[in-house]
Amino acid sequence: MHADIEKVLIDEEVIQKRLDILAEKLTHDFAGQSIVVVALLKGAILFMADLLRRVPLTMEIECLNVSSYHGKTESSGTVEFLDKTLPDVKGKSVLILDDILDTGRTLHAVREKLTALGASDIKTCVLLTKDIPRESVKEADYSGFAIGSDFVVGYGLDYQGRYRNLPYVGILKESAI
């Protein structure tokens, strides 16, 4: 698995240090509030687990299974909601966690859906933000790292269901794609 990686972009130690900083910001900004955290599966699961253990706030944790890549290295342009039921967010403050802000379509679609369900306030937090032009969601409220336009894997991000469990973020060798 590690042999398939061309380059490590962000190593495990750097990720963990950045999570400390993000957790501190979230703890400060949501102090005194009870929030609903909605993690987007499957990519945000490692990010969610490591980040939220550092945030000493009262929270509900929900997961929402959405897909836009469908096994490819680029977004399909279509966001699919794969769950039959959606979290109860009516009148609640919501923090959406995702692995990466790429085209912005996924965060936009999820924000729209949760707004329609009556969320009182919605903030977004991503591990990675690609430095590319976007039409819908321009920026996340909280972002761990800015990266270039390369397709990346690791720390929750996958290629065809693999590489999520890498402890770092890296670029695949062309031969692995």
C-alpha positions as CSV (number, residue, x, y, z in Angstrom):
1,M,0.0,0.0,0.0
2,H,2.7,2.5,0.9
3,A,4.6,1.5,-2.2
4,D,1.8,2.9,-4.3
5,I,2.4,6.4,-2.9
6,E,4.4,8.8,-5.1
7,K,4.7,11.5,-2.5
8,V,3.6,12.2,1.0
9,L,2.0,15.6,1.1
10,I,1.1,15.9,4.8
11,D,2.6,13.5,7.3
12,E,0.8,12.0,10.3
13,E,2.6,14.3,12.8
14,V,1.7,17.5,10.9
15,I,-2.0,16.3,10.7
16,Q,-2.2,15.7,14.4
17,K,-0.8,19.1,15.2
18,R,-3.2,20.8,12.9
19,L,-6.1,18.9,14.5
20,D,-5.1,20.4,17.9
21,I,-5.4,23.9,16.4
22,L,-8.7,23.1,14.7
23,A,-10.1,21.6,17.9
24,E,-9.1,24.7,19.8
25,K,-10.9,27.0,17.3
26,L,-14.0,24.8,17.4
27,T,-14.0,24.7,21.2
28,H,-13.8,28.5,21.3
29,D,-16.3,29.2,18.6
30,F,-19.0,26.8,19.8
31,A,-18.4,27.4,23.6
32,G,-21.6,27.1,25.6
33,Q,-23.5,25.5,22.6
34,S,-24.8,22.0,22.1
35,I,-24.1,21.1,18.4
36,V,-24.9,18.4,16.0
37,V,-21.8,17.2,14.1
38,V,-22.6,15.7,10.7
39,A,-19.7,13.8,9.3
40,L,-19.8,12.9,5.6
41,L,-19.0,9.2,5.0
42,K,-16.9,7.6,4.3
43,G,-14.0,10.0,3.8
44,A,-14.5,12.1,7.0
45,I,-14.5,9.2,9.4
46,L,-10.8,9.3,10.5
47,F,-10.8,13.1,10.5
48,M,-14.0,13.1,12.7
49,A,-12.7,10.6,15.2
50,D,-9.4,12.3,15.7
51,L,-10.8,15.8,15.7
52,L,-13.8,15.3,17.9
53,R,-11.9,13.5,20.7
54,R,-10.1,16.9,21.1
55,V,-13.3,19.0,21.4
56,P,-14.7,19.0,24.9
57,L,-18.2,20.2,24.0
58,T,-21.7,18.7,24.3
59,M,-22.5,17.3,20.9
60,E,-24.5,14.8,18.9
61,I,-22.6,12.9,16.3
62,E,-24.4,11.9,13.1
63,C,-23.1,10.5,9.8
64,L,-24.4,11.1,6.4
65,N,-23.5,8.9,3.5
66,V,-23.0,10.9,0.3
67,S,-21.1,10.2,-2.8
68,S,-19.8,12.2,-5.8
69,Y,-16.7,10.5,-6.9
70,H,-18.1,7.0,-7.6
71,G,-14.6,5.4,-7.7
72,K,-13.0,7.9,-10.0
73,T,-10.3,10.5,-9.5
74,E,-12.6,13.4,-10.3
75,S,-16.0,14.3,-9.0
76,S,-18.9,13.1,-11.2
77,G,-20.7,16.4,-10.6
78,T,-23.6,14.6,-9.1
79,V,-24.1,14.3,-5.3
80,E,-26.0,11.3,-4.2
81,F,-27.6,11.0,-0.7
82,L,-27.3,7.3,0.1
83,D,-29.1,7.3,3.4
84,K,-32.9,6.6,3.7
85,T,-33.2,8.9,6.8
86,L,-31.5,12.1,7.5
87,P,-30.4,13.5,10.9
88,D,-32.7,15.6,13.1
89,V,-31.2,19.1,12.9
90,K,-34.4,21.2,13.3
91,G,-33.5,24.3,15.3
92,K,-30.0,23.1,16.0
93,S,-26.5,24.4,15.3
94,V,-24.7,22.0,12.9
95,L,-21.1,21.4,12.1
96,I,-20.5,19.5,8.8
97,L,-17.2,17.6,8.7
98,D,-15.8,16.5,5.4
99,D,-12.5,15.2,4.2
100,I,-11.9,17.6,1.3
101,L,-13.4,20.7,-0.3
102,D,-12.9,20.0,-4.0
103,T,-15.6,21.3,-6.4
104,G,-17.8,22.4,-3.4
105,R,-20.8,20.5,-4.8
106,T,-21.0,18.1,-1.9
107,L,-20.8,20.7,0.9
108,H,-23.3,22.8,-1.0
109,A,-25.8,20.0,-1.4
110,V,-25.5,18.9,2.2
111,R,-25.8,22.4,3.5
112,E,-29.0,22.9,1.3
113,K,-30.5,19.7,2.6
114,L,-29.8,20.5,6.3
115,T,-31.1,24.0,5.8
116,A,-34.3,22.6,4.4
117,L,-34.5,20.3,7.5
118,G,-34.5,23.4,9.7
119,A,-30.9,23.7,11.0
120,S,-30.6,27.0,12.7
121,D,-26.9,27.5,11.9
122,I,-24.5,25.6,9.8
123,K,-20.7,25.7,9.7
124,T,-18.4,23.6,7.6
125,C,-15.0,22.0,8.5
126,V,-12.8,20.1,6.1
127,L,-9.4,18.5,6.5
128,L,-8.2,19.6,3.0
129,T,-9.2,22.5,0.7
130,K,-8.1,22.2,-2.9
131,D,-6.8,25.4,-4.4
132,I,-9.0,25.4,-7.4
133,P,-11.9,27.7,-8.7
134,R,-15.3,26.7,-7.4
135,E,-18.9,27.7,-8.3
136,S,-20.8,26.7,-5.2
137,V,-19.1,26.6,-1.8
138,K,-16.0,28.9,-2.1
139,E,-14.5,28.2,1.3
140,A,-15.1,26.1,4.4
141,D,-15.5,27.9,7.7
142,Y,-12.7,25.8,9.0
143,S,-9.9,24.1,7.0
144,G,-6.9,22.0,8.0
145,F,-4.7,22.4,5.0
146,A,-4.7,24.0,1.5
147,I,-3.4,21.7,-1.2
148,G,-3.0,21.9,-5.0
149,S,-5.2,20.2,-7.5
150,D,-3.6,16.7,-7.3
151,F,-5.8,13.7,-6.5
152,V,-4.9,12.6,-3.0
153,V,-5.5,9.6,-0.8
154,G,-5.0,8.6,2.8
155,Y,-6.3,9.8,6.2
156,G,-9.9,8.9,5.0
157,L,-9.5,9.7,1.3
158,D,-9.6,6.8,-1.0
159,Y,-9.2,5.6,-4.5
160,Q,-11.7,2.9,-5.4
161,G,-12.2,2.2,-1.7
162,R,-8.5,1.7,-0.9
163,Y,-5.9,3.8,0.9
164,R,-8.3,5.4,3.5
165,N,-6.3,3.9,6.4
166,L,-3.0,5.5,5.5
167,P,-2.0,7.8,8.4
168,Y,-0.9,10.6,6.0
169,V,-2.2,12.3,2.9
170,G,-0.3,11.4,-0.3
171,I,-0.4,11.3,-4.0
172,L,-0.7,8.0,-5.8
173,K,1.8,6.8,-8.3
174,E,0.4,6.8,-11.8
175,S,0.9,3.0,-11.9
176,A,-1.6,2.6,-9.0
177,I,-4.4,4.4,-10.8
